[in-house]
Amino acid sequence: MPRLLTMTTSTPDTTPPENPADEGAKPFMRTVKSFVKRAGRMGSGQIKAREELGPKFLLPYQPGAINFEAAFAGAAGAGGQNDAPTNVQRPVVLEIGFGMGEATAQIALTLPGTNFLCCEVHEAGVGALLKRIGEHNIPNIRICNHDAVEVIDHMLPLGSLDGVHIFFPDPWHKTKHNKRRLIQSPLVAKLAARLKVGGYLHAATDWQPYAEQILEVLSAEPKLKNRALPDHPELAGYAPKPHYRPLTKFENRGIKLGHGVWDVVFERI
């Protein structure tokens, strides 16, 4: 099945810092990237969208905590009966790697009362999502065109997120490349620490060996519990597809060909 979203962030070396209190204080000297930076060409529409909408919807990387209220100023304009009151802090969900932004745009429209901070390193994907934001008038997305691990380390305070989405990351099929997979224990520990109690981490993949690894890694994180258990024991730890995650044309095509898709949803405890 074709990749729905291209994974776009780096995974730190699996050697943990000597002092856990220093976690996030500085990047590891050795990293194994889970993405390959491509020099894809941007279309004229994407270039125009970046020029016109970039100043409002692009957040520059900064080595300091993000101010969500300032970053998402105007996001309440999404409207809809499920929108949060303007005097209430809106939930914030981090998305790591959105590819060309098709699913991201649909989710933001489905959940107008939630703000989405979306990390992507590929310029064409950023331009494509900005174009979708303009076409569909989506105010509750902000994009950081930067390595998500550095964003997590330096911009996201502990306990600041209500959710994390990682949809169809690159599975790195060859065994020798498995170390490049994004979802591994060091990153999951960082994400769990930045989730609020009750917040969730939702990953989806169409590659069964990666699904098994994701389930194993998340199950081993002491700050997380599997939302699918015990409500859905028949799914062996996997979750039913949440209503907000859309079926894209690529996923529909794969399902018709008999390909599986696995959702894994864990909650911060």
RARA-V859630 format. One record per residue. N is the residue number from 1. RES is the residue in three letters. SS is DSSP state (hx for helix, st for strand, lp for the rest). PHI is phi in radians with two decimals (999 if undefined). OMEGA is omega in whole degrees, 0 to 359 (NA if undefined). Layout:
# RARA-V859630
[[N,RES,SS,PHI,OMEGA] [N,RES,SS,PHI,OMEGA]]
This chain:
# RARA-V859630
[[1,MET,lp,999,181] [2,PRO,lp,-1.08,179] [3,ARG,lp,-1.14,176] [4,LEU,lp,-1.30,180] [5,LEU,lp,-2.23,178] [6,THR,lp,-1.62,182] [7,MET,lp,-1.22,192] [8,THR,lp,-2.41,176] [9,THR,lp,-2.57,184] [10,SER,st,-1.76,176] [11,THR,st,-1.82,181] [12,PRO,st,-1.12,172] [13,ASP,lp,-0.98,186] [14,THR,lp,-1.24,176] [15,THR,lp,-1.31,184] [16,PRO,lp,-1.29,176] [17,PRO,lp,-1.12,181] [18,GLU,lp,-1.08,179] [19,ASN,lp,-1.99,182] [20,PRO,hx,-0.98,180] [21,ALA,hx,-1.16,181] [22,ASP,hx,-1.52,182] [23,GLU,lp,-0.97,180] [24,GLY,lp,1.56,182] [25,ALA,lp,-1.21,177] [26,LYS,lp,-2.71,181] [27,PRO,lp,-1.23,175] [28,PHE,lp,-1.14,179] [29,MET,lp,-1.24,180] [30,ARG,lp,-1.94,178] [31,THR,st,-2.29,174] [32,VAL,st,-1.99,184] [33,LYS,st,-1.34,176] [34,SER,lp,-1.68,178] [35,PHE,lp,-2.40,173] [36,VAL,lp,-2.01,183] [37,LYS,lp,-1.20,181] [38,ARG,lp,-1.82,179] [39,ALA,lp,-1.77,180] [40,GLY,lp,-1.20,181] [41,ARG,lp,-1.40,176] [42,MET,lp,-1.62,176] [43,GLY,lp,-1.29,182] [44,SER,hx,-1.08,179] [45,GLY,hx,-1.16,179] [46,GLN,hx,-1.20,178] [47,ILE,hx,-1.10,179] [48,LYS,hx,-1.09,180] [49,ALA,hx,-1.10,180] [50,ARG,hx,-1.14,181] [51,GLU,hx,-1.14,186] [52,GLU,hx,-1.49,186] [53,LEU,hx,-1.84,181] [54,GLY,hx,-0.93,182] [55,PRO,hx,-1.00,181] [56,LYS,hx,-1.63,191] [57,PHE,hx,-1.83,177] [58,LEU,st,-1.65,176] [59,LEU,lp,-1.85,178] [60,PRO,lp,-1.21,174] [61,TYR,lp,-1.13,178] [62,GLN,lp,-2.50,179] [63,PRO,lp,-1.45,180] [64,GLY,lp,-2.80,186] [65,ALA,lp,-1.07,179] [66,ILE,lp,-1.32,173] [67,ASN,lp,-1.72,186] [68,PHE,hx,-1.10,181] [69,GLU,hx,-1.08,179] [70,ALA,hx,-1.26,183] [71,ALA,hx,-1.11,183] [72,PHE,lp,-1.82,177] [73,ALA,lp,-0.98,180] [74,GLY,lp,1.59,183] [75,ALA,hx,-1.19,182] [76,ALA,hx,-1.17,179] [77,GLY,hx,-1.22,179] [78,ALA,hx,-1.08,177] [79,GLY,lp,1.22,179] [80,GLY,lp,1.71,186] [81,GLN,lp,-1.17,181] [82,ASN,lp,-1.59,183] [83,ASP,lp,-1.20,180] [84,ALA,lp,-1.32,175] [85,PRO,lp,-1.02,185] [86,THR,lp,-1.17,180] [87,ASN,lp,-1.62,179] [88,VAL,lp,-1.99,179] [89,GLN,lp,-1.12,183] [90,ARG,lp,-1.38,177] [91,PRO,st,-1.04,178] [92,VAL,st,-2.12,178] [93,VAL,st,-2.05,175] [94,LEU,st,-1.59,172] [95,GLU,st,-1.98,180] [96,ILE,st,-1.86,177] [97,GLY,lp,1.39,182] [98,PHE,lp,-1.95,178] [99,GLY,lp,1.05,179] [100,MET,lp,-1.69,169] [101,GLY,lp,1.46,182] [102,GLU,hx,-1.06,181] [103,ALA,hx,-1.17,181] [104,THR,hx,-1.01,180] [105,ALA,hx,-1.09,180] [106,GLN,hx,-1.14,180] [107,ILE,hx,-1.15,180] [108,ALA,hx,-1.10,176] [109,LEU,hx,-1.27,180] [110,THR,hx,-1.24,182] [111,LEU,lp,-2.07,185] [112,PRO,lp,-1.17,180] [113,GLY,lp,-1.55,180] [114,THR,st,-2.03,175] [115,ASN,st,-1.66,183] [116,PHE,st,-2.11,174] [117,LEU,st,-1.74,191] [118,CYS,st,-2.05,182] [119,CYS,st,-1.83,179] [120,GLU,lp,-2.72,181] [121,VAL,lp,-1.66,185] [122,HIS,lp,-1.51,186] [123,GLU,hx,-1.05,183] [124,ALA,hx,-1.10,178] [125,GLY,hx,-1.15,178] [126,VAL,hx,-1.09,179] [127,GLY,hx,-1.10,180] [128,ALA,hx,-1.13,180] [129,LEU,hx,-1.20,176] [130,LEU,hx,-1.04,178] [131,LYS,hx,-1.10,178] [132,ARG,hx,-1.13,178] [133,ILE,hx,-1.03,179] [134,GLY,hx,-1.19,182] [135,GLU,hx,-1.16,185] [136,HIS,hx,-1.91,178] [137,ASN,lp,0.93,183] [138,ILE,lp,-1.78,185] [139,PRO,lp,-1.61,190] [140,ASN,lp,-1.77,175] [141,ILE,st,-2.11,168] [142,ARG,st,-2.25,187] [143,ILE,st,-2.04,172] [144,CYS,st,-1.98,183] [145,ASN,lp,-1.47,188] [146,HIS,lp,-2.74,177] [147,ASP,lp,-1.02,186] [148,ALA,hx,-1.10,180] [149,VAL,hx,-1.09,178] [150,GLU,hx,-1.19,176] [151,VAL,hx,-1.09,179] [152,ILE,hx,-1.07,184] [153,ASP,hx,-1.09,194] [154,HIS,hx,-1.99,184] [155,MET,hx,-1.93,186] [156,LEU,lp,-1.91,179] [157,PRO,lp,-1.17,175] [158,LEU,lp,-1.06,177] [159,GLY,lp,1.14,185] [160,SER,lp,-1.83,186] [161,LEU,st,-1.92,175] [162,ASP,st,-1.69,179] [163,GLY,st,-2.94,176] [164,VAL,st,-2.39,176] [165,HIS,st,-2.00,173] [166,ILE,st,-2.35,187] [167,PHE,st,-1.88,175] [168,PHE,lp,0.92,174] [169,PRO,lp,-1.18,179] [170,ASP,lp,-1.01,183] [171,PRO,lp,-1.39,182] [172,TRP,lp,0.78,190] [173,HIS,lp,-1.01,184] [174,LYS,lp,-1.20,182] [175,THR,hx,-0.97,181] [176,LYS,hx,-1.15,180] [177,HIS,hx,-1.79,182] [178,ASN,hx,-0.99,180] [179,LYS,hx,-1.11,179] [180,ARG,hx,-1.46,181] [181,ARG,lp,-1.04,184] [182,LEU,lp,-1.16,190] [183,ILE,lp,-1.47,178] [184,GLN,lp,-2.42,191] [185,SER,hx,-0.93,182] [186,PRO,hx,-1.06,180] [187,LEU,hx,-1.22,180] [188,VAL,hx,-1.06,177] [189,ALA,hx,-1.10,177] [190,LYS,hx,-1.08,182] [191,LEU,hx,-1.16,179] [192,ALA,hx,-1.04,181] [193,ALA,hx,-1.17,182] [194,ARG,hx,-1.67,174] [195,LEU,st,-1.45,170] [196,LYS,st,-1.26,173] [197,VAL,st,-1.03,184] [198,GLY,st,1.63,176] [199,GLY,st,-1.23,187] [200,TYR,st,-2.30,173] [201,LEU,st,-2.14,184] [202,HIS,st,-2.07,176] [203,ALA,st,-2.07,177] [204,ALA,st,-2.43,179] [205,THR,st,-2.62,176] [206,ASP,lp,-1.89,180] [207,TRP,lp,-2.05,189] [208,GLN,hx,-1.01,179] [209,PRO,hx,-1.03,178] [210,TYR,hx,-1.25,177] [211,ALA,hx,-1.03,179] [212,GLU,hx,-1.13,178] [213,GLN,hx,-1.16,180] [214,ILE,hx,-1.04,180] [215,LEU,hx,-1.07,180] [216,GLU,hx,-1.16,183] [217,VAL,hx,-1.15,181] [218,LEU,hx,-1.19,179] [219,SER,hx,-1.16,182] [220,ALA,lp,-1.47,181] [221,GLU,lp,-1.45,186] [222,PRO,lp,-1.15,181] [223,LYS,lp,-1.52,183] [224,LEU,st,-2.13,172] [225,LYS,st,-2.30,183] [226,ASN,st,-1.38,180] [227,ARG,lp,-1.23,183] [228,ALA,lp,-1.34,180] [229,LEU,lp,-1.89,1] [230,PRO,lp,-1.66,187] [231,ASP,lp,-1.14,184] [232,HIS,lp,-2.31,181] [233,PRO,hx,-1.08,181] [234,GLU,hx,-1.21,181] [235,LEU,hx,-1.64,175] [236,ALA,lp,0.98,177] [237,GLY,lp,1.72,177] [238,TYR,lp,-1.46,185] [239,ALA,st,-1.86,169] [240,PRO,lp,-1.09,180] [241,LYS,lp,-1.08,177] [242,PRO,lp,-1.06,186] [243,HIS,lp,-1.08,186] [244,TYR,lp,-1.39,180] [245,ARG,lp,-1.47,184] [246,PRO,lp,-1.37,170] [247,LEU,lp,-1.53,179] [248,THR,lp,-1.48,180] [249,LYS,hx,-1.09,179] [250,PHE,hx,-1.19,180] [251,GLU,hx,-1.18,178] [252,ASN,hx,-1.05,179] [253,ARG,hx,-1.11,179] [254,GLY,hx,-1.15,179] [255,ILE,hx,-1.09,178] [256,LYS,hx,-1.12,178] [257,LEU,lp,-1.55,178] [258,GLY,lp,1.56,179] [259,HIS,lp,-1.37,178] [260,GLY,lp,-1.66,173] [261,VAL,lp,-2.34,183] [262,TRP,st,-2.06,174] [263,ASP,st,-1.82,178] [264,VAL,st,-2.22,183] [265,VAL,st,-2.24,178] [266,PHE,st,-2.07,183] [267,GLU,st,-2.09,178] [268,ARG,st,-1.30,180] [269,ILE,lp,-2.00,NA]]
